Amino acid sequence: MNLPNFLTLIRFILIPAYLVVFFSDMPWHVHWAFGIILLAGLTDVIDGYLARRMRQITQLGIMLDPLADKLMMLSVFLSLLISGKIGIWAAFVIFFRDVTMILCSMIFHLRGKKTVPANIFGKLTTFLFYIALFLLMFNFSIAQTFLWSVIALSYLTSLIYMVQLKAINQQAM
């Protein structure tokens, strides 16, 4: 296992750590939970950088990296739904998009099709989701409006991803 993939696996471990901290009664638990989210984001940036720099981009990494990101985000948004910081509709459209993306990637991978690594739109969307999480977790008044804007962008990003996925697999034929 290479270092970038190991860092991706750490992000999987951070998911239950985040949930335990977020729902704990410890002082500053929301601050600590947000710190775990930031740590997950940092490992995402570092593993991507190392994979490219060390030429260790693997199909496993291409598959696991976005899965770790999406599962972390789903866990965070689930915690925000349970705690009442977001409504059911926001959670539903986020869950629907991410679960659909995970299932489509899995189906493509199992059928031997190529998957598309993260592009600039996906990275921008992820960055904006981090801002939305900060605004939501710390109760900023613009949080809901900002979240819905990022959700709209995320659907556009998914559409771009699907077009790229179709194109790369048509070229492979």
C-alpha positions as CSV (number, residue, x, y, z in Angstrom):
1,M,0.0,0.0,0.0
2,N,1.4,3.4,-1.0
3,L,1.4,6.5,1.2
4,P,-1.4,8.3,-0.6
5,N,-3.7,5.3,-0.3
6,F,-2.8,5.0,3.4
7,L,-3.8,8.7,4.0
8,T,-7.1,7.9,2.3
9,L,-7.6,5.1,4.7
10,I,-7.0,7.4,7.6
11,R,-9.9,9.5,6.3
12,F,-12.2,6.4,6.7
13,I,-11.1,6.2,10.3
14,L,-11.8,9.9,10.9
15,I,-15.5,9.3,10.1
16,P,-16.4,7.5,13.3
17,A,-14.1,9.8,15.2
18,Y,-16.0,12.8,14.0
19,L,-19.3,11.3,14.9
20,V,-18.2,10.4,18.4
21,V,-16.8,13.9,19.0
22,F,-19.7,15.7,17.4
23,F,-22.3,13.9,19.5
24,S,-20.3,14.0,22.7
25,D,-20.9,16.2,25.7
26,M,-17.3,17.4,25.9
27,P,-16.6,21.1,26.0
28,W,-16.1,22.6,22.6
29,H,-17.2,19.4,20.9
30,V,-18.4,21.3,17.8
31,H,-15.0,23.0,17.5
32,W,-13.2,19.6,17.9
33,A,-15.5,18.0,15.4
34,F,-14.9,20.7,12.9
35,G,-11.1,20.2,13.5
36,I,-11.6,16.6,12.5
37,I,-13.3,17.7,9.3
38,L,-10.4,20.0,8.5
39,L,-7.9,17.2,9.3
40,A,-9.8,14.9,6.8
41,G,-9.7,17.7,4.2
42,L,-6.0,18.2,4.8
43,T,-5.3,14.5,4.3
44,D,-7.3,14.7,1.1
45,V,-5.1,17.5,-0.2
46,I,-1.9,15.8,0.9
47,D,-2.8,12.4,-0.5
48,G,-3.7,13.9,-3.9
49,Y,-0.5,15.9,-4.0
50,L,1.7,13.0,-3.0
51,A,-0.1,10.6,-5.5
52,R,0.6,13.0,-8.4
53,R,4.1,14.1,-7.2
54,M,5.3,10.5,-6.5
55,R,3.5,9.1,-9.5
56,Q,1.5,6.8,-7.3
57,I,-1.9,7.3,-8.8
58,T,-3.7,3.9,-8.7
59,Q,-7.1,2.7,-9.7
60,L,-7.7,1.8,-6.0
61,G,-6.8,5.4,-5.0
62,I,-9.0,6.8,-7.8
63,M,-11.9,4.7,-6.3
64,L,-11.2,5.1,-2.6
65,D,-10.4,8.8,-2.5
66,P,-13.8,10.2,-3.6
67,L,-15.5,7.4,-1.6
68,A,-13.8,8.6,1.6
69,D,-14.7,12.2,0.8
70,K,-18.3,11.4,0.2
71,L,-18.7,9.1,3.2
72,M,-17.2,11.8,5.4
73,M,-19.5,14.4,4.0
74,L,-22.5,12.1,4.3
75,S,-21.6,11.5,7.9
76,V,-21.2,15.2,8.6
77,F,-24.5,16.1,6.9
78,L,-26.3,13.3,8.7
79,S,-25.0,14.7,12.0
80,L,-26.2,18.2,11.0
81,L,-29.6,16.7,10.2
82,I,-29.9,14.9,13.5
83,S,-28.8,18.0,15.4
84,G,-31.4,20.1,13.5
85,K,-28.8,22.4,11.8
86,I,-30.1,21.4,8.3
87,G,-33.6,20.3,7.1
88,I,-34.6,17.0,5.7
89,W,-34.8,18.4,2.1
90,A,-31.2,19.6,2.1
91,A,-30.0,16.3,3.6
92,F,-32.1,14.4,1.0
93,V,-30.6,16.1,-2.0
94,I,-27.1,15.9,-0.6
95,F,-27.5,12.2,0.2
96,F,-29.2,11.4,-3.1
97,R,-26.3,13.0,-5.1
98,D,-23.5,11.4,-3.1
99,V,-25.1,8.0,-2.9
100,T,-25.8,8.1,-6.6
101,M,-22.2,9.1,-7.4
102,I,-20.9,6.3,-5.1
103,L,-23.1,3.7,-6.8
104,C,-22.3,4.8,-10.3
105,S,-18.6,4.8,-9.6
106,M,-18.8,1.3,-8.1
107,I,-20.8,0.0,-11.0
108,F,-18.4,1.5,-13.5
109,H,-15.4,0.1,-11.6
110,L,-17.0,-3.4,-11.3
111,R,-17.7,-3.4,-15.0
112,G,-14.1,-2.6,-15.8
113,K,-14.8,0.9,-17.0
114,K,-12.5,3.8,-16.3
115,T,-13.4,6.3,-13.6
116,V,-12.6,9.9,-13.7
117,P,-10.3,11.5,-11.1
118,A,-11.4,14.6,-9.3
119,N,-11.5,17.7,-11.5
120,I,-11.3,21.4,-10.6
121,F,-15.1,21.7,-10.3
122,G,-15.2,18.8,-7.9
123,K,-12.4,20.3,-5.8
124,L,-14.1,23.7,-5.8
125,T,-17.4,22.2,-4.8
126,T,-15.7,20.3,-1.9
127,F,-14.0,23.4,-0.7
128,L,-17.3,25.3,-0.8
129,F,-19.0,22.5,1.1
130,Y,-16.3,22.9,3.8
131,I,-17.2,26.6,4.0
132,A,-20.9,25.6,4.2
133,L,-20.1,23.2,7.0
134,F,-18.3,25.9,9.0
135,L,-21.3,28.3,8.5
136,L,-23.8,25.7,9.6
137,M,-21.9,24.3,12.5
138,F,-21.3,27.7,14.0
139,N,-24.8,29.0,13.2
140,F,-24.1,31.8,10.8
141,S,-27.2,33.5,9.4
142,I,-26.3,32.9,5.7
143,A,-25.6,29.2,6.2
144,Q,-28.8,27.8,4.7
145,T,-28.6,30.1,1.6
146,F,-25.0,29.3,1.1
147,L,-25.6,25.6,1.5
148,W,-28.3,25.6,-1.2
149,S,-26.0,27.5,-3.6
150,V,-23.3,24.9,-3.0
151,I,-25.8,22.0,-3.5
152,A,-26.8,23.5,-6.9
153,L,-23.2,23.8,-7.9
154,S,-22.6,20.2,-6.8
155,Y,-25.3,18.9,-9.1
156,L,-23.8,20.9,-12.0
157,T,-20.4,19.4,-11.0
158,S,-21.9,15.9,-11.1
159,L,-23.3,16.5,-14.5
160,I,-19.9,17.5,-15.8
161,Y,-18.4,14.4,-14.1
162,M,-20.9,12.2,-15.8
163,V,-20.2,13.8,-19.2
164,Q,-16.4,13.2,-18.6
165,L,-17.1,9.6,-17.5
166,K,-19.1,8.9,-20.7
167,A,-16.4,10.5,-22.9
168,I,-13.4,8.6,-21.3
169,N,-15.2,5.3,-21.6
170,Q,-16.3,5.9,-25.2
171,Q,-12.7,6.6,-26.1
172,A,-11.6,3.4,-24.5
173,M,-13.9,1.3,-26.8
